[in-house]
Amino acid sequence: MLPVLEFTQPQMSIFNGTLSWAVAPGPVPQLHSVEILKPTPFGQQTLWSVVLPGDETQVVLPPPAVQQLRDEQAGESLFVVVYSSLSPKFAYNQWTYDTLNGMSWSAFT
């Protein structure tokens, strides 16, 4: 099992575009899938997403994305989800979106 992460940014203030987290000691994941989600009656709507190497603990959204979120989602409740995973067959030079499928993971958080 991978260690649980704890968000360090944003805190309860204005979102400036930086998402960061701290990870407890333990195995380092191979990748993180980071998503900003909006709950809807029909399920979660992905507003922004990125895939990062597992040793990253921060991502900064591009300024146009931050501005669009501010303009279009003002007053809405949004959620940030980070899926961290280990995949025995993972290789960056042969990466595909299938890597984000939980069936290929040996550990996740």
C-alpha positions, 0 to 999 in steps of 0.5 A: 500500500502506498502512503496517504498524502495530505494537501498543503495547498490550497488552504482555506483561502483564494486558490492561486493555481498551486496544488501541493501535498506532503506524503508520509514515508513509504514507497514512492508511486510511479505516477500521480493522476491529479483531477479537479472535479465538480460534483453534478447530479450525474456524477463528477465532472472533470474540469482539469487533469494532469498526470505527473511522475510519482516523485512530484508533490506539486503542480501549478495550473496554467494561469488561463486555467486558473482564470477560467475556473474562477470565471466559470466556477465562482461559488461552486464546490470543487474537489481535488483528487490525486490517484497515486499508483504503482504499476509493475509494467509501467514504463514512461517511454511506453506510457498510455492511458491504460496505465491509469486503469486500476487493473494494472496497479499493484498498489494505490492511494 
